[in-house]
Amino acid sequence: TYTLDAIDLKLSPQFLGELTERMSGNLWFELSSDDSVLLRHSENVDLLARHEWSGLSSLPEILTAFVLPNHPVVEQVLRDAADLLQEWTGDPSLSGYQSQDSGRIIQMAAAIYGSLQKRGLTYINPPASFEAEGQRIRLPDQIVDGGMATCLDMAVVTAACLEQAGLNALLVIVQGHAFVGAWLFDECFSEQATEEPLRLRKRVDLNEIMVFDSTLVTFKPSPDFKGAMSEGARRLASPDNFRCVIDV
């Protein structure tokens, strides 16, 4: 019987960071003692491009790695959101849960939605079955500079804005679509990712979570925030289409 204390596996951050296409290969293991090889084994591996998400089939919570609240574009969106809040309420602050007022949290989310509307973005279809197979995700500057976004691109950038505003964001994946939500008080699920639709729907029905479809900012004309909330609720109405909700 042999005891293996540790494996020193060295990866190249530069190589992984420069990947622009998915790459398939093999990972080889060899166990030896003195000059004798005791075991050889290989595993197929897929290396993803740096902007690529692998889908729900493997660690869905990895999607949160693409939520970038400190990105400069997020700061620009929030500055415009603060201006909208000043116009609507006389108070421009994006203060998270400090007010302990769910109405104020909804106003902050509405201002972020309104700020994204001003960017004049255009919708582009995601790949077929993206929720299972994954897709490349545009970063915030690519979304704003290129002017195009899939539903998942919009969900991720909107979640980043919500997080930077001090709110606990959620990513909701249903069949063929993605949208966002936010807790109306400082809370989160016990697991980061869950595939049980009732856990989310009950919280929405109890007014503990709000959901809205940020993809609607790309529509021409674009519905208001109440319409985006209604669309988010409609998307949750069919549990058979639900795939996952992820706490950011």
N, C-alpha and C positions, 0 to 999 in steps of 0.2 A: 504494500500500500504506500502510495506517495502522497505527500501533502504539499500543495502549491500555495505558498504564502502570498505571492503578489505577481502581477504581470505588469511590466513596464512597457506600455504601448505609447509610442511617441507619434503624435500627429503634427502635420505641418499647417499652422494657421495661414501662412501665405498661400499655400497650394489650395486649401479649402476656400479661402477668401476670394481667390481669383477665378473660381469655377463659374463659368457662364452657361454651361449646359450640364444636364444630368449625365453622370458617368457610372457605368456598371463595371464591376471588377470582382476580385476575390481577395479575401483576407485569409492568410495562411498562418496556422499555428504549428509549432513544432516543440515537442517536449523531449529534452535529452538529459542524459545523466552521464557525465564524463564524455566519452567519445561515442556513446550509444544513443541512437534515436529511439525513444520509447513510444512516441505517438506523433503522427502527422494528421492534420485536419484542416479543411478549407471551408469557408462560408462565402456565399455570394453576397455582395454588398452593393448598394446604390448610393452614390454621393450626389447630393442635390446641388443645383446652382444656388448661389448665395441669396437670391430673392425668391426661392421656390419653397412652397409648403407641400408636405407630403400627403395631406388629406387626413380624414378621420380614422383611417385604418391603422395608424400608428401614432400614439401619443398626441391626441388632438390639441392638448394644451400648449404644444409647441407653437401654435398659431399666435400666441401672445407675444412671441419674440418679435413679431412684425409690428406690434403696437409701440410707437415711438413718441412718447409724450414730450420729450425734450428736443424734438426736431424743430429747427427754426420756422418751418412752414406752420407748424402747430401754434407757435407763438403768434404768428401773423393772424391766423384764424381767430385766436382768442382775443386779440386786440380789437378786431372788428365785432366780436361777440360782446365784449364789454361796452362798446359804443352803442350797440343795440339795447343792451340792458339799461344803459343810461337814458336812452330815448324812451324806453317802455316804462321804466320804474323809477327813474331818478337815482338809481344806485347801480354803478357799473361793476361792482365787485363780483368776482368769481371765487367765492369763499367756501366751496365744498359744502360740508354739512354743519358749518358753524351756526347757521340760522336755525337749524333743527326744524325747518319749515319745508315740507314736501312741495308746496306750491313754488317756493323759490328755486328748488332743484329743477322742477319742470321748466321754469323760466330760463334757467341757465342752459339746459339742453336745447330749448327752443332757440335761444340766441346763437348757440353753436350751429344748429341746423340752418338758421338764417344766414349766418356768416358763410357757410359752405355754399348756400344757394347763390351768393354774390359772385362766386368764382366762375360761373357759367360753364360748368362741367358737362360733358356728354357721356351717356351710358354706352358701354360696350359689353357684348355678351361674354360671359365666362365660358371656359371650356365645358363640354358636356360632362356631366357627372363629376364636377370639380370637387364636390363635398367628399367623395370617396377617393378620388385619385389625386387631388391636389391641383395647384396651379401656381404660376408665378404671381407675385404680389408686387404692385407698384408702391414705391415709397412715397411719402407726402410730396416731395418736390417733383417727382415724376407725374403725380396726379395733377398738380396745379400747373406745371409747365406744359405738360402734354395735353391737358384739358380733357382727358378721357379716363374712365374708371369702370371696373366691374363692380358688382354688388359687394364682393368680398373686399376689394380695394377700399370702397367707401366705408364699409363696416369697420375696417381696421383703422383708418385715419380718423373716423369719428370717435372711436373708442379712445384713441390717443388724446383727442381734444377733451373728452370727458374726464379722463384720468388727470390730465394737466390742470383741469379746473377743480380738482379735488374730489371727484365723484368716482364711485366704484362701478366701473363699466362691465358690461357683459357682451359677449359675442354669441349670436344665436344662428345656428346653421340648420336650415330645413332643406328638403329636397330641391336642389337647383337654385337655392337662394341663400343669402346671408344678410342679417341686419343687426341692430344693436339694442342694448337696453342699459339701464342704470338703476342701481338701488336707490330708493327714496329715503333711506337712512343708512348709517354707516354699518353695513353688514355684508356678508358674503356666504356662499354655500359652503358646506363642510368639505366637499370635494371640489377641486378646481374645475373639473369637467364632469358633466352628468348627461346621460342619454334618456333620462326619465322626464317626459314632457309635463307630467302633472306637477312636478316640483316647481317648475317655472310658472305654469299657468295659475296655480294656487296663489303664488306670491303676487302675480299680476292682478288677480281678482281681489286680493286683500289690499291692493294699493300699496304694496311694499316694493314693487318693482314696476318701472315703466319701460315699455318697449316702443321703438319707432323705426321706421324703414328709412335710413339715411340715403338709400339709392334714389329716392324720389327727388333729391336736389338736382339730379341730372335730367329730369323730365322737362319737357317744354309744352305747356307751362308747368311749372313746379308747384305741387300742392303745398298748402301751409302746414305748420307743424301738427295741427290737429289731424290733418289728413294723413300725415306720416305715422302718427300714433295709431290711428284707426287701421292703417295698412299693417302695422306690426301686430296688432291684436288679431287681425284677420288671418295673418300667416300662422298664428298659433292655434287657430280653431281646429285644424286637422292634425290630430296626434300622429296619424300614420305618416305624415310628411316630416315630422320632427326628427332631427338627427342628433343634435348636441347643443348644450349651452355651456359656455366657458367663462368663468370668472377671470377677468383680466388682472 
